[in-house]
Every structure is written in structure tokens, then in C-alpha cells.
Amino acid sequence: MNYKAKTLGLRICFSFLVLICCSLLLSIAVSAQIAVKGETVWTMAGEPIRNGVVLVNNGKITAVGPAASVQIPANYRVIEAKVVTPGLIDARTVVGLNGYLNQPHDQMGLDGGGSFQPELRAIDAYNPEEKLVEWVREFGVTTIHTGHQPGALSSGQLMIAKTAGKNVDEVTVRATSMISVALGGSGMAGQGRSPGTRAKQVAMLRAELIKAQENSKKSDAPRDLRSQIMMQVIKGEVPLLVYAERAQDIMTALRIAKEFDIRIVLEGAAEAQAVINEIKASGFPVILHPTMARSGGERENLSMETAAKLKAAGIPFALQSGYEGYVPKTRVVLFEAAIAAAQGLGPANALAAITIDAARILGIDDRVGSIAVGKEADLAMYNGDPFEYTTNCIGTMIGGKIVSETIR
């Protein structure tokens, strides 16, 4: 073959490759352009829209409104659903650290080596491909606040993650969101180890906070991991997520927060009704126990009406799937909200508790939690009322990509 023939062949091959690349880029662009039509669209930024349309381009919401006022471009993929909501947010879970097998190799939520370990990072233990992450995603859960479980005075850190992605860097929204602290029975070591009483656990917590106060004033502050994270707590940069079910432990948490002028979020709060005025006066939000949690032990006074009473009192709160010490180790926060809706909270407020209100408590409401122009295109699609038992989630979108079309 002569030189000209070789050159012509190379040019043809090059042109063919360029065409292939252009086609791939075009297909990617088209796949990122989606119109979601819903008979009802709960935007959580106003009243629900009947016969609504949400336009998605390049991972963001570009338009939302009634079908009569939102024109769907010709090249958009159209997806239809009875009901469209923002992607659901689970405000407290251990999914991704604890796995569905319930065996030592996939149980990373609690380290038994110490009673106070706030330096343990959730991001270092999180598995984005854990089956339980996939499971909750298929019900419309797009964002989770996950991390170390109650079971020690401080079991470690929490993180905020999206529920779709192949590696932890890809899914992480915030690497360190809060520090888990447990008061009452869940914060006691047991078996003769310290802390063994409420007084001892609070003394240990106070000692760590005092040390952090002193370190924060030093020009040559310690660089060890525990000192660094506890100084962030003292400076108000990272809040404590305080697990406290009993009224006396809730009051202790409020007292510690006031004494050290730190930010806290109450977790669990089964007896919140007994101290509801004090919680409201504190201004701190609550990530309430799962509505259907087992009402035993320190949760013996749990009520399915607590969510409604927190709402009536004007206390910011969100719902959670929480932590279970048995298979499958997770609940679906959608069902927890459904029960709260039926027990006085109502559908709109229940949906808010697992979307926009959860996003506000976690400090990510500028990105997710409602369907609004400019926000990330995280959507959940259903073939009926999301809180009806017979309804299925028929599609989940995260960042403008359909990540599940499994019917759940």
C-alpha cells in the first residue's frame, strides 16, 4: 500500500472515531435532559402542583410548574408518574457502615475499643455499594445522614452521602457532619467498664469538652485526631448529635450545650413530650426516633404522636430510620413518615420531615430537599400516594440520572 493510500485510510479512521465520539457525547447530553411529569408534584417549596412538569438538564432542575406553562423540548426523555417528590432524606441511619449480612465483616458501626472515640470517621468505613444502600434507594431515598451507631459515649462521626455511586468520594456530600454522642443506657460501656453510670458518662464528656476549650486557646494546639475534632465542636463548626431517649438525658444534653455554648442536635427523644417546652426554648432541632421503633427499654414511653406534637410546638425536626440491632438493620424512612402522617402529622408535614425539613437540619437545603430551579435533580417517583401501603416507588433520580427503575 502506497503512502497516499495509507494517509487516506488514517484520515477515514480518524473521521470515523470523531463521529463515534460526537455520537457518544450527544447521547450523554440527551440522556441528561429529562422531563418528569407528575399528576401531583410535591415541590416542598409551595403548594403541590397538579399536572406538573419538572425539567432536568445537566444534573440540575431547570424548570418546574404546571404542564400548561412548562414546555418540554423535543429532545427530552419524558418520564411519567402519579406522584413526584423531592428525593427522600434519611436524617439518621447506619446504612453503608452496617450491612445486610449481619456478620462481623460488614458491621462497622461500633468499635469496642473505647468509650469515647469521636475521631473515628464514617467516611473511612462507608461502603457505597452495600446492598442496604441500594435497597433504600429503590424506595426513593437519595440522601442519607449515616455513621457510627449509638452504643458508646462517643462512637464516632457521621457523614452525608448520596445513595448512588461507585466510590466514597463520588457519593460524599459532607465528610464530617456531626459527632455521635449517646447519653443514658446506650452510652454506658457495661461489663464493669467505664462509664457505668450517668454521672460518670457526663463527667467524661465534660472533661473532653473542657480539654477542647483549653486547647482551642493555645497557639500550639495539639494535632492529634481527637483534639482536632473536639476543638471543631467547641468552635461551633461541628455539632454533637446527642442520642437521648429519657427526659432526664434530654435535659442533661441541653444543660451541657448551654454550659459550653456548643451546637447539638437531639436524636431519639422518645420522651420529648415530657420536656417539650424546654426543647423549644433551647432552639435545638430533633431527629426523632423511627415512628415504628420498638417501645421497650429507654423507649418504653415512645409515642407515634410525638412528631405531630413537635410540629405543633414549632420545634424543627426530621424523621429517621435509625439503628436496629438485628437483621436487616435498617428501616425505610418513607414508611416511618407514613405512620407519623396517620398519627396526626398529616401528609404534607410528614413529607417535609423526610425532605426539606431534614435538609435544613443537616444544612444542605441549598442543594436538596425541594424541587426548585437550580437545585440538584434528586427526585422520587411513585405510582400513587407515597404514604399508601399499596403504592410503589417506580423511579429514583439522583443528580439528573435515573439510578433506579425497580418497582418497590
QUISULWO-V703457 format. One record per residue. N is the residue number from 1. RES is the residue in one small letter. NEAR is the number of other ideal C-beta (glycine too) atoms within 10 Angstrom. Layout:
n={N | N}
res={RES | RES}
near={NEAR | NEAR}
This chain:
n={1 | 2 | 3 | 4 | 5 | 6 | 7 | 8 | 9 | 10 | 11 | 12 | 13 | 14 | 15 | 16 | 17 | 18 | 19 | 20 | 21 | 22 | 23 | 24 | 25 | 26 | 27 | 28 | 29 | 30 | 31 | 32 | 33 | 34 | 35 | 36 | 37 | 38 | 39 | 40 | 41 | 42 | 43 | 44 | 45 | 46 | 47 | 48 | 49 | 50 | 51 | 52 | 53 | 54 | 55 | 56 | 57 | 58 | 59 | 60 | 61 | 62 | 63 | 64 | 65 | 66 | 67 | 68 | 69 | 70 | 71 | 72 | 73 | 74 | 75 | 76 | 77 | 78 | 79 | 80 | 81 | 82 | 83 | 84 | 85 | 86 | 87 | 88 | 89 | 90 | 91 | 92 | 93 | 94 | 95 | 96 | 97 | 98 | 99 | 100 | 101 | 102 | 103 | 104 | 105 | 106 | 107 | 108 | 109 | 110 | 111 | 112 | 113 | 114 | 115 | 116 | 117 | 118 | 119 | 120 | 121 | 122 | 123 | 124 | 125 | 126 | 127 | 128 | 129 | 130 | 131 | 132 | 133 | 134 | 135 | 136 | 137 | 138 | 139 | 140 | 141 | 142 | 143 | 144 | 145 | 146 | 147 | 148 | 149 | 150 | 151 | 152 | 153 | 154 | 155 | 156 | 157 | 158 | 159 | 160 | 161 | 162 | 163 | 164 | 165 | 166 | 167 | 168 | 169 | 170 | 171 | 172 | 173 | 174 | 175 | 176 | 177 | 178 | 179 | 180 | 181 | 182 | 183 | 184 | 185 | 186 | 187 | 188 | 189 | 190 | 191 | 192 | 193 | 194 | 195 | 196 | 197 | 198 | 199 | 200 | 201 | 202 | 203 | 204 | 205 | 206 | 207 | 208 | 209 | 210 | 211 | 212 | 213 | 214 | 215 | 216 | 217 | 218 | 219 | 220 | 221 | 222 | 223 | 224 | 225 | 226 | 227 | 228 | 229 | 230 | 231 | 232 | 233 | 234 | 235 | 236 | 237 | 238 | 239 | 240 | 241 | 242 | 243 | 244 | 245 | 246 | 247 | 248 | 249 | 250 | 251 | 252 | 253 | 254 | 255 | 256 | 257 | 258 | 259 | 260 | 261 | 262 | 263 | 264 | 265 | 266 | 267 | 268 | 269 | 270 | 271 | 272 | 273 | 274 | 275 | 276 | 277 | 278 | 279 | 280 | 281 | 282 | 283 | 284 | 285 | 286 | 287 | 288 | 289 | 290 | 291 | 292 | 293 | 294 | 295 | 296 | 297 | 298 | 299 | 300 | 301 | 302 | 303 | 304 | 305 | 306 | 307 | 308 | 309 | 310 | 311 | 312 | 313 | 314 | 315 | 316 | 317 | 318 | 319 | 320 | 321 | 322 | 323 | 324 | 325 | 326 | 327 | 328 | 329 | 330 | 331 | 332 | 333 | 334 | 335 | 336 | 337 | 338 | 339 | 340 | 341 | 342 | 343 | 344 | 345 | 346 | 347 | 348 | 349 | 350 | 351 | 352 | 353 | 354 | 355 | 356 | 357 | 358 | 359 | 360 | 361 | 362 | 363 | 364 | 365 | 366 | 367 | 368 | 369 | 370 | 371 | 372 | 373 | 374 | 375 | 376 | 377 | 378 | 379 | 380 | 381 | 382 | 383 | 384 | 385 | 386 | 387 | 388 | 389 | 390 | 391 | 392 | 393 | 394 | 395 | 396 | 397 | 398 | 399 | 400 | 401 | 402 | 403 | 404 | 405 | 406 | 407 | 408}
res={m | n | y | k | a | k | t | l | g | l | r | i | c | f | s | f | l | v | l | i | c | c | s | l | l | l | s | i | a | v | s | a | q | i | a | v | k | g | e | t | v | w | t | m | a | g | e | p | i | r | n | g | v | v | l | v | n | n | g | k | i | t | a | v | g | p | a | a | s | v | q | i | p | a | n | y | r | v | i | e | a | k | v | v | t | p | g | l | i | d | a | r | t | v | v | g | l | n | g | y | l | n | q | p | h | d | q | m | g | l | d | g | g | g | s | f | q | p | e | l | r | a | i | d | a | y | n | p | e | e | k | l | v | e | w | v | r | e | f | g | v | t | t | i | h | t | g | h | q | p | g | a | l | s | s | g | q | l | m | i | a | k | t | a | g | k | n | v | d | e | v | t | v | r | a | t | s | m | i | s | v | a | l | g | g | s | g | m | a | g | q | g | r | s | p | g | t | r | a | k | q | v | a | m | l | r | a | e | l | i | k | a | q | e | n | s | k | k | s | d | a | p | r | d | l | r | s | q | i | m | m | q | v | i | k | g | e | v | p | l | l | v | y | a | e | r | a | q | d | i | m | t | a | l | r | i | a | k | e | f | d | i | r | i | v | l | e | g | a | a | e | a | q | a | v | i | n | e | i | k | a | s | g | f | p | v | i | l | h | p | t | m | a | r | s | g | g | e | r | e | n | l | s | m | e | t | a | a | k | l | k | a | a | g | i | p | f | a | l | q | s | g | y | e | g | y | v | p | k | t | r | v | v | l | f | e | a | a | i | a | a | a | q | g | l | g | p | a | n | a | l | a | a | i | t | i | d | a | a | r | i | l | g | i | d | d | r | v | g | s | i | a | v | g | k | e | a | d | l | a | m | y | n | g | d | p | f | e | y | t | t | n | c | i | g | t | m | i | g | g | k | i | v | s | e | t | i | r}
near={7 | 7 | 7 | 8 | 9 | 10 | 10 | 12 | 11 | 10 | 10 | 10 | 10 | 10 | 10 | 10 | 10 | 10 | 10 | 10 | 10 | 10 | 10 | 10 | 10 | 11 | 10 | 9 | 12 | 12 | 12 | 18 | 17 | 21 | 20 | 27 | 18 | 25 | 14 | 18 | 26 | 25 | 21 | 20 | 14 | 11 | 8 | 17 | 22 | 11 | 12 | 22 | 23 | 28 | 21 | 26 | 17 | 11 | 14 | 15 | 23 | 15 | 15 | 23 | 15 | 12 | 16 | 8 | 10 | 17 | 12 | 17 | 9 | 5 | 9 | 18 | 14 | 10 | 20 | 14 | 21 | 16 | 23 | 29 | 27 | 33 | 27 | 30 | 29 | 29 | 29 | 32 | 28 | 28 | 31 | 28 | 27 | 27 | 22 | 17 | 15 | 14 | 8 | 7 | 7 | 17 | 15 | 22 | 25 | 21 | 14 | 10 | 8 | 14 | 21 | 20 | 20 | 26 | 17 | 24 | 18 | 29 | 18 | 13 | 20 | 23 | 16 | 19 | 12 | 19 | 13 | 24 | 27 | 17 | 18 | 25 | 25 | 21 | 22 | 28 | 29 | 27 | 29 | 32 | 27 | 27 | 31 | 30 | 26 | 28 | 22 | 26 | 26 | 27 | 30 | 24 | 25 | 29 | 26 | 26 | 27 | 23 | 30 | 21 | 17 | 9 | 10 | 19 | 10 | 11 | 23 | 18 | 18 | 15 | 17 | 19 | 22 | 27 | 26 | 30 | 27 | 26 | 28 | 21 | 15 | 22 | 28 | 21 | 17 | 9 | 6 | 6 | 11 | 14 | 20 | 14 | 10 | 17 | 10 | 16 | 27 | 19 | 13 | 17 | 23 | 13 | 11 | 20 | 18 | 13 | 16 | 24 | 17 | 12 | 17 | 15 | 9 | 10 | 4 | 6 | 14 | 14 | 7 | 11 | 13 | 17 | 18 | 15 | 21 | 26 | 21 | 17 | 24 | 21 | 13 | 10 | 11 | 21 | 21 | 25 | 26 | 28 | 28 | 28 | 28 | 23 | 19 | 15 | 26 | 28 | 18 | 20 | 27 | 20 | 13 | 19 | 20 | 11 | 11 | 17 | 9 | 18 | 15 | 23 | 24 | 26 | 27 | 32 | 30 | 23 | 23 | 28 | 17 | 16 | 18 | 20 | 10 | 14 | 25 | 14 | 10 | 19 | 10 | 20 | 22 | 25 | 26 | 28 | 26 | 26 | 28 | 15 | 21 | 12 | 13 | 8 | 13 | 18 | 18 | 12 | 15 | 24 | 17 | 17 | 14 | 25 | 29 | 19 | 17 | 26 | 20 | 13 | 14 | 7 | 21 | 18 | 29 | 29 | 31 | 28 | 27 | 27 | 26 | 17 | 11 | 7 | 9 | 15 | 24 | 27 | 22 | 20 | 29 | 26 | 17 | 26 | 27 | 24 | 17 | 30 | 22 | 15 | 17 | 16 | 28 | 15 | 17 | 13 | 19 | 28 | 25 | 25 | 30 | 32 | 29 | 23 | 24 | 30 | 26 | 17 | 24 | 26 | 14 | 19 | 18 | 11 | 15 | 27 | 28 | 21 | 28 | 15 | 13 | 9 | 19 | 24 | 26 | 32 | 27 | 28 | 26 | 24 | 17 | 16 | 15 | 29 | 19 | 12 | 8 | 7 | 17 | 17 | 26 | 22 | 23 | 27 | 27 | 25 | 19 | 20 | 15 | 18 | 20 | 22 | 13 | 15 | 10 | 17}
